Amino acid sequence: MENFYKIDKLNFLTAGMPLATGKGGYPKAFEIIRELGLDGMEVEFVHGVRMSDDTRALLKENKDLIFTAHGPFYINLNSKEEDKVEASVQRIIETAQAASDFGGYSITYHAAFYMGGDKETVYRQVKSQTQKIVEVLEKNNIKMWIRPETTGKATQWGDYEEIIRLSKEFDCVLPCVDFSHIHARTGGEYNTYDEFCKILDRIAAELGDFAINNFHAHLAGIDYSAKGEKRHLVLAEADMNYQDLLRAMKSFDVKGALVCESPNIETDTKILKDFYMGL
């Protein structure tokens, strides 16, 4: 897919409105983001894609900020119930439509659960449902990156190999690499400079430099067990080696959006950007 969105650097985004926004809504949120020297925000459609036309227009007016969108949590393209699969497809399409309306860069979502199925069968199911999504977007001329996110538990479809594989099948699909999820999913691996480089190198080798220059990533502190992700933490309370990750991203000259999902939203986003800018 043509790069219809000009990205010339790594941008640091808050996951949702900064905590200091209070009841101030989007105008206040944007004011805080600019005051902190941050680059934009991931719009969180947690419980459904609900955004008025006026709000979509408001976001579109703020062209100096980068926006991404996170699809609703209730998505499972591998549900045993057909109506839930269809609803999941619809939620992803609605997220892409909203992001297109407000001038978004890309959308992400947790694609599926294995539901006891083997990896190959589930992959084929996710692929077939992704095909339906892509066909609707093309038919409606919605040009939007759709990015299944690397997931934090072994019960969830979406290790980075699976998402790279899916990205090779569709022009408008690229990974959303949640480095904290990969770290948690593997019980504490993927937390060194060399391991972060391994992921970036694999993406570049399989999907080309284009994928490195049009990146979408998530990062936060994370609490995990042998079963994977438990909850997000602030960076200072976690073992997530964000310094080496940012060094790796700098080495690869990654361009795109890095969304910080820490509970203290804007504080850690600023910590990440300040550290990166100092490299």
N, C-alpha and C positions, 0 to 999 in steps of 0.2 A: 504494500500500500504506500502511496506517495506520502512523504512527510509534509502534511498540510499544516503542521504546527511548528513554528520555528523555535527550536530549543538549541541554545548555544552554550549552556553550562549546566552544572548540577544545581538544581533548585531545592530548597528546603521548605517543606510544607507541614503545617499542623494537621493532625487527624481530627477534623471537626473544628468548631470555633474555640479559640483560646478560652481558658477558664475565666480570665478576667473580663470576658465579654458580658457576663451576668445576663441581664434581660435586654441587653442592648441590640441583639440581633446582628445581622450581617454587616450593617454599616460600622458598628462598634468593633466587630471582629476584624474587619479589614483595616481599621484605624490602628488597632493593636499590632497586627501583623506587620504593617508598614513601620510603626514606631520601633519595633524590635529588629527591623532590617531583614525580616523573613520574606519568603518569595510567593507564598500562596497557601492554599488549604485543600484538603481532601474533604469533599462533602459526604457526610455519612448518612446514607439512606438505610438506617438500621431496621426500622419496622415497616418499610414500604417506601415507594418513590412518591413522596408527597411534596410538591414544590409548586407554588403558584406561578403563573405566567409573569407576574410583576417581579417576583424574586429571580426567576430565570433571566429576565431582562436586566435586573440590577447587577447580577454577577457578570453578565456579558459586557456591561459598561466598564468594569474594572479590568481593563486590558493589560495593566501592568502586573497583575497577579496571575499565577498559574493555578488552575483548578483541575482536580481529578475527582472521581466519585467512587464510593464503595457501595456495592449492591447490598440489598437487604440480607440479613443473616439467614432467612428461611429459604435457602436455595439448596437443592439436592437433585442434580441431573440424573442421579442413579437411584432415586426413590423406587420402592417396589409398587407404589401407587401412581398410576399414570397421570391422575389429575395433579399430583404434586410435582411431577416432572414438567407438565405443561405450565403450571404456575411459576415454576423456577425459570423456565425459558422466557416467559413473559416478564418476569421481574428483571432479568438481565437486559432484555430489549428496552424496557421502560427506563432503566438506569442509563443505557446508551443514548436514548432519545433525550432525556433530561440534560445529560452532559453535552450533547450536541447543541441543544438549545442555549445553554449558558456558556458555550465556547470552551468546553473542557478539553483537556489534553488526552486523558484516557480513563477507563473505568476498570475496576477490579472486583473480584467476588470469590468466595469459597465455592468451588464448583460442585463437589460431590462427596459422598461417603462410600466406602467400599461395600457396606451392608453385607459383609461376609462373602462377597464375590471375589473371584480371582482378578489379578491386576489387568490381564489382557481383555477380559470380558467387560470390565468396568471402563477401561480405556475406550473400547469401541462404542459403548453407550454414551460416554461423554462426547466423543467425536461426533456421533450422529446427532446429538442434541445441539452441539455447537454449530453444525452445518445448518440446522434450522434457524438458529439465531443469525448467522451470517447472511443467509438468504433474505431474511426480513430486513436487515440493515441495508443490504445492497438494493433491494426493491424500493426502499424508502429514501435512498440516497443519504443514509446516515453514515458519515465518515468518522469512525471512532475506533480507537484501539480498544479491544476487549481483552482483558488479561486475567486469566485464572491465577489465583494467588497460591504460592507454595504454602502448604498447611503445616500445622504444628503437632499433629498427632498421627500415629500410624494407622488409625481407623479412617482417616480422611484421605480421599484421593488428592494427589497433588504434591509428590516429591518433585524436585526440580528437573529430574530426567523426564518425567511424564509431561511436565508443562512445556519443556523444550520440544519434545516430540509433537505435541499438539500444535505448537506454534509453527512447526514446519509444514503443517497441513493447510493453513489458512493465511491469506495475506494480511488480514486485519487482527490476527491473534499474536500477541507477544506475552512473555512472562511478566507477572508481578512477583518480584523476588522479595519475600519476607525473610530477611536474614535471621531474625530472632526465631521464627518458626522452624527454619532449617536446623538451627542450633538446638532447639528444644526437641524436635522430632528425632534427632540422632542422639539424644541423651547427653548432650554437652560437646559433641564434635562441632566442626565448622566454626571455630572461634579464634583462628590464627590468621595471620597475613597470608600465608601460603594456601590455606584452605579457602579463604575468600577469593584469592586469585584463581584457584581451581574452578570455582563456580563461574566467575567472569570469563575465564579463558574458554570454558566449555560453551558458554552462550555465544561468545564471539566465533568460535570454531564452527558451531552448528547453525547459527542464525546470521552470522556476519557482523561486521562492525556496525551496521545499521542498528542492530539491537542494543549495542552498547551506547550508541549516540541517541537512542530514543528509549531510555530506561525508565522503569517505574519500580520503586522499591519501598519496603516498609522496614522500620527499625524501632525497637523499644528495649528496655530491660525486660527480662522474662524469667518467670519461675517455672520450673519443669520437674518432672519425675521420669522414671523409666518408661512411663506411658506417653510422655511428651508434654506439651504445653499445659500449664495450669492457669497462669494469669500474667498479665503485663505488670511490670514494675518500673519505677523510675530508674534511670541509668545508674545512679549512684548506689542503688541497693541490689544490683544484679551483677552477674559475672560476664555480661555481654561485652566483648572486646571491641567496642565501637571505634576506638582509636585505630586499630589495625584494619578494620573494615574501611574506614575513610581513607587510610593510606592506600589500600588496594584500589579503591574507586578512583583516587587521584592518579595512581600509576596507570590505570586503564583509560584515564581521561573520560570517565563516564559522564554522560549528559542526560538530563531528564529530570525526574522528580523523586526525591527521597522524602517519604512521609514518616514523621515521628508519631508513634502511637503510645508513647509513655503516658501514664495517668496525669502527670504534671505538664500536660501538652506543650505549652509554649516555652516553658523553661528548658526542657530537654531539646526541643527543636533548635533553640538558640545555642545551647551548648554544642550541638552537632555542627551547626553552621560556623560558629566561631572557631572550633577546632579545625574544621576543614579549611577555612580561609587562612588559618595560620600555618598550614603545611607548605 
